[in-house]
Amino acid sequence: MPTDAQGLPITAASDAAAAAYDHAIQGYLTYRADGGQRLKALLALDAEMPMGQVLKGAFAMLSYNSAQVPRAREAAAAAARLAGRDREAMHAGALAAWADGDLDGALGGWEAIMAAHPHDILAFRLHHFSAFWLGRAGVMLRAVEAVAPRWSAAMPGYGSILACRCFAHEEAGNYVVAEEAGRAAVALDPADLWATHGVAHILEMQGRRGEGIAWLRMLEPHWEGGSNLLHHLWWHRGLYHIERGEHAEVLALYDRGFRNPASVLFQAMPDLYIDVQNAASMLFRLQRQGVDVGDRWVELADKAEARIGDCLSTFTLPHWMMALAATGRTQAAARMLDAMREAAQQPGTIAPILRDAAIPVCEAVLAHAQGDHARAVNVMRPAIGVMHRMGGSHAQQDVLEQLFLDAALKAGADQDVRLLLERVAGRHPVPPDRRAGYAAAAREIRH
């Protein structure tokens, strides 16, 4: 009976097909750029493997592109039809819920799988991903702490458990536990991009900027063959440099690293959600520091117009809006808001997130760009406490906090400036007066 790398029985036409499945899973866990090719090789060997169909559908959903949802639904239906085991049927059900917009149902499905099969690395990793992009750090943390005692370094995939433990604890503010887990994962595999990323987050949150730059430089030689997570690692390095006022270095990282049109990764997925977030948030930060970013907003705005109506990734929406607003595309911005309001009327997990967080934040982005700072503050204020539900890490959500702060400063809304400074002081170990985006406001508000 074929089994996967973690010893779980799997419906497969041959041992070779089971090995191809493991190869595809390993590529997913380690952020390999050839993940799609690995999946194609698996399906060429065994097109009727239920877990192969689950992986096909999961890869479609991981793109956060609504054009891929029909592909995911078809794969879920095929997996349900072909499932030979309860675990495979449960995976098919979780995938179907995900494709239908029922993310709570999908999380519940993966949690049920993990409860019965704590070594199911795919259920664990999809749960980690989806909980993160719903802003549910506690859910991530509970999941990894439930399964971690059942794993050991002798098991394939253990590094991914450590890496996710690192990131979950980092987002929960448990930096000592997080750093220990992340560094242990990198010791096992210096090419572990998710663990590298988790430690980079810790160093950013603790203001260890020189150490962060050195950490990423040290590990960069191991990144060959990596996926778009490489762009996000270069973005993290850019955060350290912007805090040190090294704006030329940030622009160089932007053009040669995380937004390089000549790169193969960019050309393969030029509008990937995480890449758009990296680019727009860094341009916004740079402009707040008085840096001329040239025409870099234009290609982002072009892609934003093409994706109006795609609301799967709620955290990406304010970044699309930043590009439209920065290039004066008022009509496109209005169409985008209309599409978001329509999506907020649909069933599913993201509708209330759109209504309570994404729409008011996008309205604030537009009002801020148009110079209506009082309106930006007023529409965004109710969303401040819930905008984490759009997902994104503390480091990523920071750009939205800077947006509100900038609008409040320009509107002369001192109480809102204090509100925001108190918020970031409570959530970030480094005090506002030692952070580039907050120091001037912190000094001003004391006088």
N, C-alpha and C positions, 0 to 999 in steps of 0.2 A: 504494500500500500504506500503510495507516494506521500511524503511529508514535506513541509516547508523547512526552512533553515532553523526554525525554532522548535521543530519536532511536532507540529500540528498536522494532522491528516488533511490532505488536500485532494480534491477531485481533479485528476490530471490524466492525460492520455499516455504519459510516459514519465520516467524519471528525468529525461532530458527536458520535458516541458516544466516539471517542477523546479528544476535547476534554473531554467530561464525565468520563471516567476521570481525566484530568490534574487536573481541578477537584477531584475527590474525593480524589486523592492529596495535592494541595496542602493541602486541609483537614485531612487526617490529619497531615501533617508539621508544620503550623503550629498544631495544637491548636485548631481552630475548633469552636465549639459546634454548628454546623450540619452536622457531618460526616455524620451519619445521613441528613439530607435530601439532601446531595450524592450519597450512594450510591443513594438511592431514585431520584433524577433520572437517574442513569446507567443503572440497571437498567430504568427505564421506556423509555429509548431503545434499549437493547440487553440484553435479559434473558439472551442466550446468549453474551455476551462472557466468555471464560474468565477473564480477569483481573478482570472485574467480580465473578464468582463467588468468586474468590480473596479479593478485598477484602471481600466480604460475610462470608465465613467468618472472615477475620482480625479484622474488627470484632467479631464474636461472641466470639472468643477473647480479645480485648483487654479485655473486660469482667471477666475472671476470675470468671465466674459459671457454675457447672456447668449451670444451666438452659439456657444458650446453646450448650452443646457439641453437641447434636443438630443445631442449625442449621449449625454449622461443618462437621460431618461431611457433611451434605447438600450444602453448597456445595463441599466438596472433591471429592465424587463428581461433581458437575455439572461442575466445572472440568476434572477428568480426562477426562470424556466429551467435552467440547467443545474441549479443547486442540488448537490447530492448529500449535503450535510446540513445540520441545523445552523452551524456557524456561518456557512456560506449564504444560507437564506437570510440570516440576520444582517449580514453585510449588504445583501441586495436591498433589504428593507431600509437600512440606514441611508444607502445611496439614493434610493427613490425619494425618501423624505427630504434629503438635501437638495436634490434637483427640483423638488416641488416647492422649495422655499421654507420648508418646515425644519429650521435648523435645530430647534429644541428637540424635535423628534429624532433627528439624526444624532445629536449628542446622546440622547437616551439610548438609542440603538447601539452606539459604540460603547457606552458604559455597560450595557448588558453583556456585550461580547467580552469586554475586559473582565467583568465579574466572573464569567464562566471560563474564560481563557486568558489569563493575565499575560501570556506570552504572545498574544496576537499583536504584533508590532504595527500592523497597518491600522487596526482599529484605534490603537493608542495614538499614533501619529496624526491621523485625521482628526481625532478628538482634540488633540493639542492645538492643531492649526485652527480649527473652527472656533474653539473656545477663545483663543487669542483674538480673533477678528470679530468677536462679539464683546470684547472688553471684559472677559470673565477670568481674571487672574486666579481667583479662588477656585474656580472649577478646574483650571489647568493644574493647580497645585494639588488639589485633592486626588486627581486622577493619577498623577505621577507618584504620589506618596502611597497610593493604594497598590500599585503594581511593582514599584521598585524593589521591595523586599523579596519578591519572587524571582528576581533576575540576579545574574552574576557575570563576572568578566569572562567566564568561559562560554557564554552564550552569544552567538552572532546578533548584532543589533544592540548590545549593551551600551555602547557608546552613545547611541541615540537616546536611550533612557537617561543617561547622565546629562547629556546636552539639554534635554527638555526639562530635567530637574533644575538645571542651572537657570534656564530662562524663566521658568515658573516662579522660582524663589526670588529671582531678580525683580520681576514685576510685582511681587508681593512685598518687596523691600527687605528680604532676608539675605543681605549681601554676603555674609560670611559663608553660609551654607551654599549659596549660589556659586560663589567663586571656587570653592573647593570642588564642586561637582563639575564645573566647566573646565577647570584646569586638569582634572582627572581624565575627562573625555579627550582633551587635546593630547595628553600624555599617551593615551592609547592610540590615537590617530591624529597627527598634526594637520591632516587635511579635513578634519571635522569642521565644516563651515558653520554649522548651527552652534556648536560649542564655542568656536572662535567668536561668533556673533554675541553669544550670551555674556562672555567675559568682557567684550567691548562695551556692552551696555553697562555693566557694573562699573567699569573704569570711567565711563562718561558720567554716570549718576554720582559718583564719589569725587568728581573733579580731578581725577588722576590723568590729566591730558597727555603729558609727556610719556607716561607709561602706556597709555592707550595707543599712541602713535607707534611706539616701539613694539608693542604687542602685535599690531597688524603688520608692520614691516617685517618682523621676524617670521611670521607665518605665511606671508604672501608667496614665497617660493613653492608652497605646497598647494596652491590654488589652481593649478593647471587642470583644465577639463571641468571646472565648476560651472554652475548655472548662474542665473541672474542674481543669486544671493551675493555674488562677488560685487555687483554694483552697490548693494546695500552696505557691504563692508567698507567700500571706498567712501560711501556717504558718511558712515560713522567716523572714518578718519577725518573727513571734512568738518564734522562737528567739533572735533578737538582743535583743528586749526582755526576755525572761526572764533572759538573761545579765546584763542591766543592772538587774535587780530591779524592772522596770516591769510589775508583775503586772496592774494595772488595764488597761493597754494591751493586754496579751496576751488578757485576757478580752473586751475590746472587739473585737479581731480575730477571736476565736473566734465571738462572737455575730453580728457584722455581716459577717464575711468568710468564714472557711473552714467554719463550721458554722451557717449561717443558714437556718432552715427556710422562710423566706419567699422565698428566691431561686429563680429558675427552674432553675438548675443543680442545686440540692439536690433540688427536687421531681421533676426528671426522673430522677435516679439517687440516691435517698436512702441506699443502702447500697453505693455504689461503694467498692471496696477501698481506694484511695488516700485517699479522704475519711475513711474509718473509721480508717485509720492516723494521719492528721493529728490527728483529734479525740482518740482514746484516748491517744496518746502525749503530747499536750500536757496533757491532764487529769492524767495520771500525774505528769508533771514538776511541774505546779503544786502538786499535793497534797504532793509531796516538799518543796516550798518553804513548806509550811504554809498554802497558799491554800485557802479554802473554795470549792469549785467547784459547790456547790448540787446540783441534781438533774440536772445535765447528763449524767451517766452513764446515766440511765434510758432515753432514746430509743436510745442505742447498744446497750444490753443487749436491748431489744426486738428490734432488728434482728439481733443476734447469735443469739438463740434461733431466729429464722426461718431462719438460714443454717447451723444445725448439720448437719454432714455434707458441707458444701461445703469441700473441702480444696485447691482449685486454687491459691489464693494462700497459700503456707505462711507468708509473713511477716505476713499479715493475722491469722492464727489467734491469736497471743498478744494482739493488740489486741482481738479479740472476747472472749477470755478475761478481759482486764482489765475489760471492761464487765460481764461476768457476775459476776466476783468482787467488783467494787466495789459491786454491788447485792445481794450475798448470794444469788445464784441458784445454789446449790450443786448442786441436781439437774440443772439445765440444763448446768452446767459438767461434771458427771460424764458426761452424755450426749454432750457435745462431745468429751471425751477418748476415750470408747468409739468414737465415729465415726472419730476420727483413728487410733486403733489398728487399726480395721478397714481403713481406707484404706491404712495402712502395709503391709498384707499383699498389696496389689494390685500388678500389674506396672506398670512405668513409671518415669520419672525422679524423681518426687517422693516415692515410697514411702520410700527411704532417708533423704531429707531430713526427712520426718515422723518417722521412727524416731529419727534421731540428733540432731535439733535441735528441731523444732517441738513434739513431744510433751513432752520434758523441760522445755523453756522454759515451755510452758503449765502443766505441773504446778507449776513454780516460781512462776508468777504466782498460781495458786490458793493454794498453801501460804503465800506471802507475805501475801496478803490475809487469810488466816485466822489469821495470827500465828504460824505454824509456820516460823520463819525458818531454823532449822537444816535442816529438810527442804528448803526452797527452795534453800538453798546446795548441799546434797548432790545433789539431782536435776539442778540446772542446771550444776554445775561441769564435768561431762564434755562439755557442749554448747558451752561458751564458745569453744573453738577452731574449731568447725564451724558455728556459728549464722549465719555470713555466707552459707552456702549457701541460706538462706531468701530471700536477696535483701535489698534495702534498702541505702541508702547508708550511709556512715559516720555521717552526721547522724541517719539514721533508726534505725540499730542502736544508737545511743547510749542509747535508752530502756531497752533490754534490759540494757546494761551498768550503767545506774543501778539497775535492779531488783536485779541480783546484788549490787551494792555495798550497797544499802540492807539487803538480807537479811543480808549478811555482817556489817554493822555491828550490826544488832539481835541477831544470833546470837552476837556477841562473837567472831567468827571472824577474828582479826587477820591470819592468814596469807592468808585469802581476800580480805580487804580489800587487802592488799599486792599480791596477784596481780592484782586488778582495776585498781588504780591504776597498776601497772607496764604493764598492757595498754594502758590508754588513753593513758598518757604516751608509749608507743611508736608509737601509731597516730594521735595527734592533735597537731599542732604546738603548740597552746596547752597549757601545763602544767596539771595538775589543780588546782593551787592558785589558778588564775585562771579556773576554770570553775564556774558556779553549782552544778551537781550533784555536784561533787567536792571543792570547796575545804575544806569542814568536815572531811571524811574525811582529806584530805591533811594538814591541820594536826594532827588527832588522832593519826594514825599515827606522826608524827614524835616524839611525846612518850612 
